[in-house]
Amino acid sequence: MRLEIVARRGVLFEGEVSDVVLPAFHGEMGILPRRSPVMAVVRQGTIRFTEDGQKKSVEIGDGFATVDSDHIRVVVENFDEDRDPNHPTNPAAAIGE
């Protein structure tokens, strides 16, 4: 199945994977091929997946995911920007907290 992880800065990952585990809002969500369509809120954390038999992971910020048959699209805030309280795009930095 195809996995796309997209953030403001661009594509963090795009490729064929055999399984995916998302950090969903209410806990981890495992996705296998031919999953029924679903939309989910994802939270800051780690997306884990298997590509060509190798376990891989990508750190993400908050966002959402859509699953449609064998295509998973995850749209997130950039993880590094979310973790850095002084980054100009972080809401806390904008209000001086």
Secondary structure, 3 states (H helix, E strand, C coil): CEEEEEECCEEEEEEECCEEEEEECCEEEEECCCEEEEEEEECCEEEEEEECCEEEEEEECCEEEEEEECEEEEEECCHHHHHCCCCCCCHHHHCCC
